[in-house]
Amino acid sequence: MTSTVPNAVEHADEQQPPITMFGPDFPYAYDDFLAHPAGLGQIPATEHGTEVAVIGGGLSGIVAAYELMKMGLKPVVYEADRIGGRLRTVGFDGPGTEELTAEMGAMRFPPSSTALQHYIDLVGLETRPFPNPLAEATPSTVVDLKGESHYAETVADLPQVYRDVAEAWNKCLEEGADFSDMNRALRERDVPRIREIWAKLVERLDNQTFYGFLCDSEAFKSFRHREIFGQVGFGTGGWDTDFPNSILEILRVVYTEADDHHRGIVGGSQQLPVRLWEREPQKIVHWPYGTSLASLHVGGEPRPAVTRLHRTAGNRITVTDANGDIRTYRTAIFTAQSWMLLSKIACDDSLFPIDHWTAIERTHYMESSKLFVPVDRPFWLDKDEETGRDVMSMTLTDRMTRGTYLLDDGPDRPAVICLSYTWCDDSLKWLPLSANERMEVMLKSLGEIYPKVDIRKHVIGNPVTVSWENEPYFMGAFKANLPGHYRYQRRLFTHFMQDRLPEDKRGIFLAGDDISWTAGWAEGAIQTALNAVWGVMHHFGGETDGTNPGPGDVYDEIAPVELPED
């Protein structure tokens, strides 16, 4: 989410190592693990061909299934809707819109997502800069607050108060969260230093909201500064919707630059899991060359939605699907959003320890909505005759639309506008409205900001919309921990270390961005998938190569901070 205010520290020169999502909670080098020529590990030949249930065909499930297949296991993927999960790319109805797409879920990815980049490169996808507020790829940005608009091509074009807010945020991070020290430690992958800094912060800040963290800072004593920061802030704006969440969630984002330098996947993000589903790996054990996940499934399609999960004799996991088919497995990976286990899937209590059930029940989701329309051309690049400015810009506002993004493939081709991208309460305001009703409200809001621009005359097809909290197989966009939730988060993330669990609670593994430390980022989905792959391999008596230890092999050295429970 490229900053609308300067970064907390100036970007380091090219000589320094890059920032990656290496910690801070679990500083394990997933990118190195994936790149190592020895591979992710092997299982005994006697287990080759053994079926493993993978529940959920989003990015985490498909990555886990792909890596297990390469080891010689037989993943059986269950998917209630479509492959991709919240990597959901859709088209539009109407002539002239055939090549246009809309990203209903994930649409921008930071370069610090290095494990994600491994798979993007593996399947041959391209990325390009995403037009976030004031990003280099964004021709212009309009910040519209309290009825007053400011046009900017760089942050220097904004009024002084925005730079004051930027400086306040920098000071707040430095004084309250050791920002520069952690930035340096993450770049250098200095595990002891990362753990030392983070342990103190977790202990001190687990009970603190994002807003409380700002209020505690002398730099943010001005309510007006906090208000502007909430509306525009860093990233894509709208960070006031995050104010009730744990400050630890926000620190994970800014430490790892997950909010910066975003890129989009050319042609749509859903291609990534779809291509992995169809990919025939060159290095594969047990299966003949030319095997893919698709070829291991009847008709090349995943099995349908899971309706029941229960334990059966011999500590097996028995899965019932929407067709009534019942299959029993020695291991299963559950990658869907965890509330599904409480509502859409009939589950035995014996699947997980009671403390894990409590953590699942306490999961807190962010709501999110988007609405896109196809237009005849990128008319926003036309110049206003009086001012010489773009007639319309990427827009951040306190009006109902909140964030409006302009997406094109060239000056003379049809283009797409994301009229609105909202979170939490702002998303709930749209929930009862149809796509066309939403569009009418949005066009009214944007008409107040751009009175000379007739957006409607450029629209060439029907709008498409999503409210993730109303999607039956999701119930929210992604998890965002509230204050006091660190202990719950730790239980779910560390679930792959099943030697710590009673024997009758082993065999089913949790994965997905839902249980990751970086919920809402595809990187977290991949990291937890790789944890689960290690867990399944370990469960079957397999092991990693000594030169490429997996996340479970080094767990004791880098385990997340453990807070007392008494």
C-alpha positions in Angstrom: 0.0 0.0 0.0 2.3 2.7 -1.2 2.5 5.5 1.3 0.5 8.7 1.0 3.0 10.0 3.5 6.7 9.4 3.6 7.9 6.1 5.0 8.9 5.9 8.6 12.5 5.6 7.4 13.9 6.6 4.1 14.4 3.6 1.8 17.8 2.2 2.4 20.3 2.4 -0.4 20.6 -0.4 -2.9 23.7 -1.7 -1.0 21.5 -2.9 1.9 19.7 -6.2 1.9 16.0 -5.9 1.0 13.2 -6.1 3.6 11.2 -9.4 3.4 8.5 -10.9 5.4 11.1 -12.6 7.6 9.4 -12.5 11.0 9.1 -10.8 13.3 7.1 -13.5 15.1 8.7 -16.5 13.5 11.9 -15.5 11.7 12.3 -18.4 9.3 13.6 -18.0 5.7 10.8 -19.6 3.7 12.2 -18.1 0.5 15.6 -19.9 1.1 13.7 -23.1 2.0 11.9 -23.0 -1.4 15.0 -22.1 -3.4 17.2 -24.8 -2.0 18.2 -27.5 -4.6 17.7 -30.2 -2.0 13.9 -29.6 -2.0 11.5 -29.5 0.9 12.1 -33.0 2.1 11.1 -36.6 1.4 8.8 -39.3 2.8 9.5 -43.0 3.1 8.9 -44.9 -0.2 6.3 -47.1 1.7 4.1 -44.0 2.0 4.2 -43.0 -1.7 0.7 -42.6 -3.2 -0.9 -42.1 0.2 -3.9 -39.8 0.0 -4.0 -36.6 2.0 -7.1 -34.4 2.2 -6.6 -30.8 1.5 -9.6 -28.7 2.4 -9.8 -25.4 0.6 -8.6 -24.7 -2.9 -7.3 -21.2 -2.3 -3.6 -20.3 -2.6 -2.6 -22.0 0.7 -4.4 -25.2 -0.2 -3.1 -25.4 -3.8 0.5 -24.7 -2.7 0.3 -27.4 0.0 -1.2 -29.9 -2.4 1.4 -29.1 -5.1 4.3 -29.6 -2.7 2.9 -32.8 -1.2 2.3 -34.2 -4.7 6.0 -33.5 -5.6 7.0 -35.6 -2.5 5.0 -38.5 -3.8 1.8 -38.2 -1.8 -1.7 -37.9 -3.4 -3.5 -34.7 -2.4 -7.3 -34.8 -2.6 -8.4 -31.2 -2.8 -11.9 -30.2 -1.7 -13.2 -26.8 -2.8 -16.7 -25.4 -2.2 -16.6 -22.7 -4.8 -13.7 -22.1 -7.2 -9.9 -22.6 -7.2 -8.3 -19.4 -6.0 -10.2 -18.5 -2.8 -9.6 -14.8 -2.2 -7.4 -14.7 -5.3 -10.6 -14.1 -7.3 -10.4 -12.5 -10.7 -13.8 -11.9 -12.5 -14.8 -10.5 -15.9 -17.6 -8.2 -16.9 -20.8 -8.6 -19.0 -21.2 -6.7 -22.2 -19.5 -6.0 -25.6 -16.1 -4.3 -25.3 -15.4 -5.7 -21.9 -14.1 -9.2 -22.9 -10.4 -8.5 -22.0 -11.2 -6.6 -18.8 -10.9 -8.1 -15.3 -11.6 -7.1 -11.7 -9.7 -8.3 -8.7 -12.4 -9.0 -6.1 -9.9 -10.2 -3.4 -6.1 -9.8 -3.4 -5.0 -7.3 -6.1 -1.6 -5.9 -4.9 1.4 -7.7 -3.5 4.5 -6.2 -1.9 8.0 -7.3 -3.1 8.7 -8.3 0.5 6.5 -11.4 -0.2 9.4 -13.4 -1.4 7.8 -16.9 -1.0 4.9 -15.7 -3.1 7.3 -14.4 -5.7 8.8 -17.9 -5.9 5.5 -19.3 -7.1 4.7 -16.3 -9.4 8.1 -16.9 -11.1 7.5 -20.7 -11.1 4.3 -20.4 -13.2 5.6 -17.6 -15.4 3.4 -14.8 -14.4 4.3 -11.1 -14.8 3.8 -8.3 -12.4 3.6 -4.5 -12.8 3.4 -1.6 -10.4 0.0 -1.1 -8.8 -1.4 2.5 -8.9 -1.7 3.2 -5.2 -1.9 6.7 -3.8 1.1 8.8 -4.9 2.9 5.8 -6.2 5.3 6.3 -9.1 2.9 4.4 -11.3 0.0 6.7 -10.4 -0.3 9.8 -12.6 -2.1 11.8 -9.9 -3.9 11.5 -6.5 -6.7 13.5 -5.0 -7.1 13.6 -1.3 -10.6 14.9 -0.4 -11.4 15.5 3.2 -14.2 17.4 4.8 -15.3 18.7 1.4 -11.9 20.1 0.5 -9.8 18.5 -2.3 -6.1 18.5 -2.8 -4.5 17.4 -6.1 -1.0 15.9 -5.9 1.5 14.1 -8.2 3.9 13.8 -5.3 3.6 14.1 -1.5 5.3 17.5 -1.8 2.1 18.8 -3.5 0.0 18.2 -0.4 -0.5 20.9 2.3 2.0 21.1 5.2 -0.4 19.4 7.6 0.1 16.1 5.7 3.8 16.3 6.2 3.3 17.1 9.8 1.2 13.9 10.1 3.9 11.9 8.3 6.5 13.2 10.8 4.2 12.3 13.7 3.8 8.7 12.4 7.6 8.4 12.0 8.2 9.6 15.6 5.5 7.4 16.9 7.0 4.3 15.3 10.5 5.2 16.4 9.7 6.0 20.0 7.0 3.4 20.6 8.2 0.4 18.5 12.0 0.6 17.9 11.3 1.0 14.2 14.9 1.7 12.9 16.4 -1.1 15.0 13.8 -3.7 13.8 14.2 -2.5 10.2 17.9 -3.1 10.3 17.5 -6.5 12.0 15.0 -7.7 9.4 17.2 -6.6 6.5 20.2 -8.4 8.0 18.0 -11.4 9.1 19.5 -11.0 12.6 17.4 -13.5 14.3 18.5 -12.9 17.9 18.0 -9.1 17.6 14.6 -9.5 15.9 13.5 -11.8 18.7 14.9 -9.5 21.4 13.1 -6.5 20.1 9.8 -8.3 19.3 9.6 -10.1 22.7 9.6 -6.8 24.6 7.0 -5.3 22.2 4.7 -8.3 22.4 4.7 -8.2 26.2 4.2 -4.5 26.3 1.7 -4.0 23.5 -0.5 -7.1 23.2 -3.2 -5.3 25.1 -3.0 -2.1 23.0 -5.2 -0.9 20.1 -3.8 0.9 17.1 -5.6 4.0 18.2 -4.4 3.7 21.8 -0.8 3.4 20.5 -1.3 6.7 18.6 -2.8 8.4 21.6 0.0 7.3 23.8 2.5 9.1 21.5 3.4 12.6 22.3 3.8 13.1 18.5 0.1 12.4 18.0 -1.4 14.5 20.8 -3.3 16.5 18.1 -6.8 15.0 17.4 -6.7 16.7 14.0 -3.5 14.8 13.2 -5.0 11.5 14.3 -8.1 12.2 12.3 -6.2 12.9 9.1 -3.9 9.9 9.7 -7.0 7.7 10.1 -8.5 9.0 6.8 -5.3 9.0 4.7 -2.6 7.6 6.9 0.0 5.4 5.3 -1.0 2.9 2.6 -4.2 3.1 0.8 -6.0 5.2 3.3 -8.9 4.3 5.5 -6.7 3.1 8.3 -9.1 4.4 10.9 -11.0 1.2 10.2 -8.0 -0.6 11.7 -7.9 1.6 14.8 -9.7 -1.0 17.1 -7.2 -3.8 16.1 -4.1 -4.8 18.0 -1.1 -2.5 17.3 0.9 -5.7 16.8 -1.0 -6.3 13.6 0.0 -2.9 12.3 3.6 -3.2 13.3 3.9 -6.5 11.4 2.8 -4.7 8.3 5.1 -1.6 8.5 8.1 -3.5 9.7 8.0 -5.8 6.7 7.0 -3.1 4.2 3.9 -5.0 3.3 2.3 -1.6 2.9 4.7 -0.5 0.2 5.9 -0.8 -3.5 2.9 -3.0 -4.4 2.6 -4.8 -7.7 -0.3 -6.4 -9.4 -0.3 -9.7 -11.4 -0.9 -9.0 -15.1 -4.1 -10.8 -16.2 -5.3 -11.4 -12.6 -4.1 -13.0 -9.4 -6.4 -16.1 -9.8 -4.1 -17.3 -12.5 -1.5 -18.2 -9.8 -3.4 -21.0 -8.1 -5.0 -22.1 -11.4 -1.6 -22.5 -13.0 -0.2 -24.4 -10.0 -3.3 -26.7 -10.2 -2.4 -27.5 -13.8 1.4 -27.4 -13.5 3.4 -30.6 -14.3 6.5 -30.3 -12.1 9.8 -31.3 -13.6 11.1 -32.8 -10.3 8.6 -35.2 -8.8 8.8 -38.4 -6.8 6.7 -41.5 -7.4 4.3 -40.0 -9.9 5.1 -40.2 -13.7 6.4 -37.2 -15.5 3.4 -35.1 -16.7 1.4 -35.5 -13.4 -0.4 -32.4 -12.2 -2.9 -31.8 -9.4 -5.6 -31.6 -12.1 -4.6 -35.0 -13.5 -4.8 -36.6 -10.0 -8.5 -35.5 -9.7 -11.4 -37.0 -11.6 -12.3 -34.7 -14.5 -9.5 -32.4 -13.5 -11.8 -30.8 -10.9 -11.5 -30.7 -7.1 -14.0 -32.5 -4.9 -16.9 -30.5 -3.7 -17.5 -28.7 -0.4 -16.7 -30.5 2.9 -19.8 -30.8 5.1 -18.5 -32.9 7.9 -15.1 -33.6 9.6 -14.7 -36.2 12.3 -12.2 -38.6 13.8 -12.6 -42.3 13.4 -10.9 -45.4 14.6 -7.1 -45.4 14.5 -7.0 -41.6 14.8 -8.1 -41.1 11.2 -9.7 -38.0 9.8 -13.0 -38.8 8.0 -14.3 -36.3 5.5 -17.9 -36.1 4.1 -18.5 -33.9 1.1 -21.5 -32.2 -0.4 -22.1 -35.2 -2.7 -22.4 -37.4 0.4 -19.1 -39.1 -0.4 -17.3 -40.2 2.7 -13.5 -40.8 2.7 -11.1 -41.4 5.5 -7.5 -40.2 5.6 -4.5 -40.5 7.9 -3.8 -36.7 7.5 -5.7 -33.7 6.4 -4.9 -30.0 5.9 -7.6 -27.4 6.6 -6.9 -24.1 4.8 -10.3 -22.4 4.6 -11.3 -19.6 7.0 -11.5 -21.0 10.4 -15.1 -19.9 11.2 -16.2 -22.5 8.6 -15.4 -25.1 11.3 -17.9 -23.4 13.6 -20.8 -22.9 11.1 -20.6 -24.6 7.7 -18.9 -27.8 8.6 -20.2 -30.3 11.2 -17.1 -31.1 13.3 -16.2 -33.3 16.2 -14.9 -31.5 19.2 -12.1 -34.1 19.2 -10.5 -32.6 16.0 -8.6 -30.0 18.0 -7.6 -29.3 21.7 -10.1 -27.1 23.5 -7.6 -24.2 23.6 -7.4 -24.3 19.8 -11.2 -24.3 19.5 -11.3 -21.2 21.7 -8.7 -19.5 19.5 -10.8 -20.4 16.4 -14.0 -19.0 18.0 -12.2 -15.8 19.1 -10.9 -15.1 15.5 -11.9 -11.5 14.5 -12.5 -10.8 10.8 -12.2 -7.5 8.8 -15.1 -6.8 6.5 -14.3 -5.6 3.0 -16.2 -4.5 -0.1 -15.3 -3.5 -3.6 -17.2 -2.4 -6.7 -15.7 -2.2 -10.2 -17.1 -0.8 -13.5 -15.8 -1.2 -17.0 -15.3 2.1 -19.0 -14.6 2.8 -22.7 -11.1 4.3 -22.1 -8.9 5.8 -19.4 -10.6 9.2 -19.7 -9.1 10.3 -16.4 -5.9 11.1 -18.3 -7.7 13.9 -20.2 -6.5 17.3 -19.1 -8.7 19.9 -17.6 -8.5 23.0 -19.9 -8.3 25.5 -17.1 -5.9 23.8 -14.7 -3.9 21.4 -17.0 -4.5 18.6 -14.4 -5.8 15.1 -15.0 -9.6 15.4 -15.0 -9.8 12.6 -12.4 -7.3 10.9 -10.1 -6.7 8.0 -7.8 -8.9 9.3 -4.9 -8.8 9.0 -1.2 -11.8 10.5 0.6 -13.9 10.5 3.7 -17.0 10.2 1.5 -18.7 6.8 1.1 -16.3 5.6 -1.6 -13.2 6.0 0.6 -10.7 4.6 -2.1 -11.1 4.8 -5.9 -8.5 3.2 -8.2 -8.0 3.8 -11.9 -6.7 0.8 -13.9 -5.8 0.7 -17.6 -3.7 -1.1 -20.2 -3.1 1.9 -22.5 -4.7 5.1 -23.7 -7.0 3.7 -26.4 -8.3 0.6 -24.8 -11.2 -0.2 -22.5 -10.3 0.3 -18.8 -11.6 -0.4 -15.3 -12.4 1.8 -12.3 -12.5 0.4 -8.8 -15.1 2.9 -7.7 -14.9 2.0 -4.1 -12.7 -0.2 -1.8 -13.8 -0.1 1.8 -13.2 -1.9 5.1 -15.1 -2.7 8.4 -17.9 -0.3 9.2 -17.4 1.4 5.8 -18.0 -1.9 4.1 -21.1 -2.7 6.2 -22.7 0.5 5.0 -22.9 -1.1 1.5 -24.0 -4.5 2.5 -27.8 -4.2 1.9 -27.4 -2.5 -1.5 -27.3 -4.2 -4.9 -24.4 -3.6 -7.3 -26.3 -0.9 -9.2 -27.5 0.8 -6.0 -23.9 0.9 -4.8 -22.8 2.4 -8.1 -25.4 5.2 -7.9 -24.2 6.2 -4.4 -20.5 6.1 -5.5 -21.1 8.1 -8.7 -22.9 10.7 -6.5 -19.9 10.9 -4.1 -17.4 11.1 -6.9 -19.5 13.7 -8.7 -19.1 16.0 -5.7 -15.3 15.7 -6.0 -15.2 15.9 -9.8 -18.2 18.1 -10.8 -16.9 18.5 -14.4 -16.6 14.8 -15.1 -19.4 12.6 -16.3 -18.2 9.2 -15.3 -21.5 7.5 -16.2 -21.2 8.3 -19.9 -18.0 6.2 -20.1 -19.4 3.1 -18.4 -19.8 0.2 -20.9 -21.1 -2.7 -18.8 -22.6 -3.7 -15.5 -20.8 -3.2 -12.2 -19.4 -6.2 -10.3 -19.2 -6.2 -6.6 -18.2 -8.2 -3.5 -18.8 -8.0 0.2 -16.6 -10.6 1.7 -18.5 -10.7 5.0 -21.5 -11.9 3.0 -19.7 -14.6 1.1 -20.9 -17.9 2.5 -17.5 -19.7 2.4 -15.6 -16.7 3.8 -17.7 -14.6 6.2 -15.1 -11.9 6.1 -12.1 -10.6 4.2 -9.4 -11.7 6.6 -8.5 -12.1 10.2 -7.3 -9.1 12.2 -6.4 -9.7 15.8 -7.9 -7.6 18.6 -5.9 -6.6 21.7 -5.3 -9.6 23.9 -5.4 -12.1 21.0 -1.7 -12.8 20.7 -2.0 -16.0 22.7 -4.8 -17.3 20.4 -2.8 -16.4 17.3 0.2 -18.3 18.6 -1.8 -21.5 19.3 -3.2 -21.5 15.7 0.1 -20.7 14.0 2.1 -23.3 16.0 -0.5 -26.0 15.4 1.8 -27.7 12.8 4.2 -28.7 15.6 2.1 -31.7 16.6 4.6 -33.4 18.8 3.4 -31.0 21.4 -0.2 -32.2 21.1 -1.8 -35.3 22.6 -1.7 -38.2 20.2 -5.5 -38.2 19.7 -5.4 -34.6 18.5 -2.8 -35.1 15.7 -3.2 -35.6 12.0 -5.2 -32.6 11.0 -3.2 -29.4 10.2 -4.3 -25.8 10.0 -3.0 -23.6 7.3 -4.0 -20.5 5.4 -3.5 -16.8 5.9 -6.2 -17.0 8.6 -3.7 -18.6 11.0 -0.6 -16.7 9.8 1.0 -13.8 11.5 0.4 -11.7 8.4 -3.3 -12.3 7.7 -4.6 -10.6 4.6 -1.3 -11.2 2.7 -0.8 -14.0 0.3 2.7 -14.5 1.8 1.1 -15.7 5.1 -1.0 -18.2 3.2 2.1 -19.7 1.6 4.2 -19.7 4.8 1.5 -21.6 6.7 1.0 -24.0 3.8 4.8 -24.8 3.9 4.5 -25.3 7.7 1.7 -27.8 7.1 3.6 -29.6 4.4 6.5 -30.0 6.9 4.0 -31.3 9.4 2.4 -33.9 7.1 5.9 -35.0 6.0 6.9 -35.4 9.6 3.7 -37.2 10.4 4.5 -39.8 7.7 8.0 -40.3 9.1 9.7 -38.2 6.5 12.4 -35.7 6.9 14.1 -32.7 5.3 17.6 -32.7 3.8 20.2 -31.8 6.4 21.4 -28.9 4.3 17.8 -27.4 4.1 16.1 -27.6 7.5 12.4 -27.0 7.5 10.3 -24.7 9.8 9.7 -27.5 12.2 13.3 -28.5 12.4 14.4 -25.1 13.7 11.3 -24.4 15.6 12.8 -24.4 19.1 15.4 -21.9 18.1 12.9 -19.3 16.7 9.6 -20.2 18.3 7.2 -17.3 18.7 7.2 -15.5 22.1 5.1 -17.3 24.7 3.1 -15.0 27.0 2.1 -16.4 30.4 -1.6 -17.4 30.7 -1.9 -17.1 34.5 
